[in-house]
């Protein structure tokens, strides 16, 4: 048996009698009884520590109390005789002098000390919880932080942004709760976490001042700093390309990072877009990242080149939080020889097919996307120019619909 809400009042009375020699004030007992079991354990530890007692001393005090509490019979309450109040009479009563009982200054000091000790223990408990509060890290840019009135008061970005709206890369969470809120008149609810806009302000945390807190959508934040570092590393080149950065939505980033996190060897690698020395027209006509939809808004196959020179497939299902380690994309030449795809390529859509664009020669190649048995693009196969011309003119065999993919999702 331990000290809990059922016996804390008796235990405090036991300690008070033992140390003070008097009965504790009822307010003190009520204050302890109002605490939860976890708070009782925390406050008792602080109380014993303030007295300079060791864990062994604490255990002995508790055991001594429990022995008395469990095995010492409690005296039956004494029934007090009823007091009969006589009706007032018309006769004059002799005035008796009234003596006021002087309050003991010593008792007041003891009571005040006990209340102060409880307050300090409570504040200490809250401050420790404040210092241990988790950070939330963004996984993409321009993530809105809204107040209780749904007004945007700040934003979160992977990399620092200067502007009129305060920008943060990380913020402390107010708690571990999920708050479901609507951001418009549609009534649709979204999951949010509550964050502190002034992370070092203990008063804001203690009293939950609304003007210093905000709400951020849980879909765009993580509470793992290593995962945040992986996001920053993986997309450090993408952030410098406005169009690619805007097109790479949070769902695609989650799949790429979820896949990369399985393979430790990819931890320091980043996505390479191969835009150097390309004319602006070529950059605008091509893209560096393929987003193949397997199940809309749930499962995708992302294809991109990494800084090690190879191209990879990143497959993930964000609904079930299932990811596949990065797989190298293969190139199959005219002789049917297969090897991992390396070089400097971007991608371009031609008649519903994805074709490789060679960034070194600034030209479209004869390599076209090919799917595996799961329906995922896994390689680029060489097709002779004549076949491509026949396909365009409609003289060849009909295009296999299994090799077509939609244009990148905007």
Long-range contacts (C-beta under 8 A, 24 or more apart in sequence): 1-66, 1-70, 2-62, 3-40, 3-41, 3-44, 3-62, 4-37, 4-40, 5-33, 5-35, 5-36, 5-37, 5-40, 7-69, 8-32, 8-33, 8-35, 8-40, 9-33, 10-65, 10-69, 11-62, 11-65, 11-69, 14-65, 14-68, 14-69, 15-61, 15-65, 16-114, 20-110, 22-107, 22-110, 24-114, 25-111, 25-114, 27-111, 27-115, 28-111, 28-114, 28-115, 28-118, 31-115, 31-118, 32-118, 39-125, 42-121, 42-125, 43-118, 43-121, 43-122, 43-125, 46-120, 46-121, 46-124, 46-125, 47-117, 47-121, 50-117, 123-206, 126-202, 126-205, 126-206, 127-202, 130-202, 130-205, 130-206, 133-172, 133-173, 133-174, 133-196, 133-205, 134-172, 134-173, 134-176, 134-223, 135-170, 135-171, 135-172, 135-173, 135-223, 135-225, 136-170, 136-171, 136-172, 136-173, 136-193, 136-195, 136-216, 136-221, 136-222, 136-223, 137-169, 137-170, 137-221, 137-222, 137-223, 137-224, 137-225, 137-227, 137-228, 137-231, 138-168, 138-169, 138-170, 138-216, 138-220, 138-221, 138-228, 139-220, 139-221, 139-222, 139-227, 139-228, 139-231, 139-250, 139-253, 139-254, 139-257, 140-220, 140-231, 140-248, 140-249, 140-250, 140-253, 141-239, 141-245, 143-216, 143-217, 143-220, 143-221, 144-216, 144-217, 145-171, 145-195, 145-197, 145-214, 145-215, 145-216, 146-181, 146-183, 146-192, 146-214, 146-215, 147-210, 147-211, 147-213, 147-214, 147-215, 148-210, 150-181, 150-182, 150-183, 150-184, 153-197, 153-214, 154-197, 154-214, 156-216, 156-220, 156-221, 158-231, 158-232, 158-235, 158-239, 159-232, 159-236, 159-239, 166-197, 169-228, 170-225, 170-228, 171-195, 171-196, 171-197, 171-199, 171-214, 171-216, 172-196, 172-199, 172-205, 173-223, 174-205, 174-208, 174-213, 178-218, 179-215, 181-215, 190-217, 190-219, 191-217, 191-218, 191-219, 192-216, 192-217, 192-218, 193-218, 193-221, 219-250, 220-250, 227-257, 227-261, 230-257, 230-260, 230-261, 230-267, 231-257, 233-267, 233-268, 233-269, 233-270, 234-260, 234-269, 234-270, 234-271, 235-270, 235-271, 236-270, 237-270, 237-271, 237-272, 237-273, 237-307, 238-271, 238-273, 238-289, 241-273, 241-275, 241-288, 243-284, 244-273, 244-287, 244-288, 244-289, 247-287, 247-289, 247-408, 247-410, 248-289, 249-409, 251-297, 251-300, 251-318, 252-289, 252-291, 252-300, 252-302, 254-316, 254-318, 255-300, 255-302, 255-314, 255-315, 255-316, 255-318, 255-323, 256-302, 256-304, 256-314, 256-316, 258-314, 258-316, 258-318, 258-321, 258-323, 259-302, 259-314, 259-315, 259-316, 259-323, 259-324, 259-325, 259-326, 260-314, 260-326, 261-323, 262-323, 262-324, 262-325, 262-326, 263-325, 263-326, 266-306, 266-326, 269-306, 269-307, 269-308, 270-306, 270-307, 271-304, 271-305, 271-306, 271-307, 272-304, 272-305, 272-306, 272-307, 273-305, 273-346, 274-305, 274-344, 274-345, 274-346, 274-359, 275-346, 275-359, 276-359, 277-359, 278-346, 278-359, 278-362, 279-362, 282-346, 282-357, 282-359, 282-362, 283-346, 285-348, 286-346, 286-347, 286-348, 286-357, 287-346, 287-347, 287-348, 287-408, 288-346, 288-347, 289-347, 289-408, 290-347, 290-354, 290-369, 290-377, 290-405, 290-408, 291-408, 291-409, 292-376, 292-377, 292-405, 293-405, 293-406, 293-409, 294-375, 294-376, 301-376, 301-377, 303-329, 303-347, 303-377, 305-344, 305-345, 309-342, 309-343, 310-340, 310-341, 310-342, 311-340, 311-341, 311-342, 311-345, 313-376, 313-377, 313-378, 315-376, 327-378, 329-377, 329-378, 329-379, 329-380, 330-378, 330-379, 330-380, 331-367, 331-379, 331-380, 331-381, 331-382, 332-370, 332-379, 332-380, 332-381, 332-382, 333-382, 334-382, 334-384, 338-379, 341-379, 341-380, 349-407, 351-391, 351-392, 351-399, 352-399, 352-404, 352-405, 352-406, 353-399, 353-403, 353-404, 353-405, 354-380, 354-405, 356-380, 368-403, 369-403, 369-405, 370-403, 371-402, 371-403, 375-402, 377-405
